[in-house]
Amino acid sequence: MKNSDLPSDDDKLQLANTFITSLKNNDWETMHSILAADASWTLPGTSLLSGPANGAGAIIKRAQGLKHFGVNFDRKHILIGLNGFTLSLHNTASRGDLILDEQVAIVFEVSDGKIAGMATYLSDVAGINAFFIAGI
């Protein structure tokens, strides 16, 4: 891959900001517009939301699931890489006695101006396994 084929740093920054803004604002149409049709998102653990989400629709369904559980997303940093970017987030939520308090890194791969892949890394996988459960 030639450097001219790589997304610009400005493009990566714009995609990062668009992703987090559309997530916070429940703007699923905008989120869909920045995802490749065959994009994928992995999330560790055994929770209701864990595993792979394959395709733009599945990614949006996962994002909607996070919102359904009341997760608040506090953006800490946008880290720019050669082929993509990473969002550093502090995610919090509470339900009864359960508290979700996670440091999160989502590593994004960019291809042809769209998000092609996402991989989430968490500070407390056991915490999401206890928090994202069926019946809520």
N, C-alpha and C positions, 0 to 999 in steps of 0.2 A: 504494500500500500504506500503510495506516494504521500508526502505531506500535504499536497494540494487536494488529496482525496479526504483528508481528515476534517472533521468539523472544527470551525474556529472556536476560540475560547469564548467569544461573545455569543456564539450560537449555543454553546453548552450552558453558559450562564443563563441565557434566556429560557432554555428548556427546563433547567432546574427551577427557576423562579415560577415558570408557568405551571409546572407539576405541583409544587407545594401550594401555590395560590389556588389552583383548581381543586385540590384536595380540601383545603380549608373552607372554600366557598361552595362545595358540593356542585361544582361546575363540570359535570361529567362529559358534556359535549366537547369542551375545550381540552380536557384530559385526553379524550379519545383522539382528538386531532393531532396530538403530539406522539402518539404511540404507533409503532409499526403494527400492522394487522397480526403478525405472527410473534409479537413481543412476548416475553416470558418474565415472571417474577417469582423468585423462590423466597420462602420464609421458613426459618428453622422451627423445630419443635413438633409436637403432636397435637396442637390445639386445633380448634375448628377452622382457623384461618391458615394453618401451616401447610407446607408442601409447595408444589409448583402451581402457578396460575398461568396457563398457556393461552395466549391470544389477548387482544385488546379488551374484549368483552369480559374475560375472566379477571383481568387486572382491575378493571373498573368495579367489578363485583367485589373483589377483595377490598378495594379502597372504601367502597360503600359499607362493607362489613366492619371495617375499622371505625368508621363514623357511627355506625349503629351501636357499637359498644362504648361510644362516648370518648374516644381517644382524642386528646389535645396534642397537637403537633407544634413544638417550639423549635424553629429552625436555629441551629447553632452556627453552622458553617456550610458553605458550598466549596467543595474541594475539586479543582479542575485537574483532569488527567489528559493524556494524549488522545485517547479514544472515547472519553466520556467524562463523567463527573460523579462525585459522591455527595450525598446530603447527610450531614451530621445533625441528628435531631434528638430532642429530649421529649419522649412521649409519656404522657401521664393520663390516668383515668382512675375512677373509683366506683365501686358498686358494693354497697353494704360494707362488710369488713374487708373486702378485697381492694387492694391498692396496686395499680400498675404504675411503675416508675422505671422507665427504660432509657438507657442510652442506646441510640440506634444509628447505624450507618447503612445507607442504601446506596449500593454501587450501581451506577447506570452505564450501560454501553449505548453509544449513539452510532447510528448508521443511516446514511441517506437523509440526514436532517431530522430523524425521528428516534425516539427511545426504542431500542431493539431488545434490551435485556436489563433486568433489575435483580439484584441479590441483596437481601437484607441480612445484616449482622446485628446481634442483640447482646446486651450486657446481662440479661436474665431470662434465658429461655424457659426455665421452670415457671417464671412469673407469667409468661403469656400462656403456657399450658394450663395454668390454674384460672386465668382470667377469661380467655376466649373459649367458652364452653357452650354447648347447646342448651336451648331452653330459655335464653335471655331475650 
